[in-house]
Amino acid sequence: MSTQPPGSPTVVWLHPEAPPKPAEGAPCNGCGLCCLAEPCPLGVLVSRRRRGACAALRWSNADQRYWCGMVADPAAVTGMTHPWAVRAMSALARRWIASGIGCDARLDAQVLPPGQ
């Protein structure tokens, strides 16, 4: 059961270099907002939680964006290292998170004023 009152905002902390959230339906740019707010069904399995940030979410300094660890590096998330299993998990993760379909996060991001 959630401890937040209904309608209260969820606060997530984005990497300062994260790109802004794209418009709904636009291609994913790795802003990370959706995965930091709550895990997707695949994230629930790998995170073992239904609320809070997904444990599979990874920040890439090289790309200056967030990546789903189950797509980018499933071995690091699951510990499984067999090449065929890693390829299969990555392909399955792309399908489960609808990679390439477009942003489906109905979330609005707001920057907090300094000091809050």
N, C-alpha and C positions, 0 to 999 in steps of 0.2 A: 504494500500500500504506500502511495506517495505521501511524503510529509509536507509537500508544498500545497498551499491552497489552490483550488482550481483557478486557472486564468493567470496565475502569477508567472512572471518571466523566469526562464531558465538561463542561468549565467554560465557561459563556457569561456575558457581562456584560449584564444587562438594565438598561434605563433605570430610575432609582430610582422613578419615578412609574408604571411599567408595572403594569397590573392583574395580580392573581394568576392563575396558569393555571387555566382552568376544568376541571371534571371531564370525562373522556372522554365524548364524545357530546353534551355541552352546547354551546350556541352559542359561537362564537368571540368572545372579548372583546378581541382585539388584544394579548394578553400578549407575543407575539413569540417565545416559547420555541422553538417548532418551527422557525421560519425562522432563528433564531440558531444552532441546533444543526446544521442542515444544510439545503441547498436542496431544495425539492421538484423534480419533473421539469421544471417550467417554470423554476424558479430555476436549475437546472443549465444550461439553455439561455442564459438572460440573464446569469448570473454567470460562465459558462464555468469552473465548478468543481463538483466533486462533494462536497467537504467544506468545513466551515466555514460561516460566516454567509452568507446569501443577499444578494447585492449589490442586489437590488431592494427589500429591506425598508426601510421609511421610518418614522421616528418622527414623530408629530403632536403638537406642543405644544398645539394648540387642542383636540384630542380626547383627549389624555393616553392614547394607545395607539399601537401599531404598525399599519401598513397595508402590504399588498402593493403595491408601486409599480406593478406591472403591472396592477393593478385600479384603483388610485386615480389614477395619473398615468403611464401607459405612455410618453408622450412624453418625460418626464424620464429614464426608464430606457433607452429605445431610441434617442432622438433623432429618431424619426419624428413629424412634426407634422401630417400630413394628417388633418383631422377624421374622415373615414370610417375611416382606418386606426387611429386612436386609439380610436374607439368599438369597432371590431372586436377590437382587441387586448384591451381591457378586458373585453369580453363573453367572449372566449375564455379569458382568464385566470380569470375567475370560475368558468367551467366546469371548467378544468383543476385548480384548487385546491379544487374542491368547496365553493365559498363558500356558506354557509348550511346546509350539511349537518351540521356539528357538529365539535367538536374530535376529531381522530384521533391526536393526539400521545401516544404511550405514554412520556412523559417525566415525571420527578418533579423539581420544583424545590426546592432547599434554599438557605436563606440562610446565607452563611458568617459565622461570628463576626467581630466587628471585629478588624482586624489581620491577617487572612489573605488 
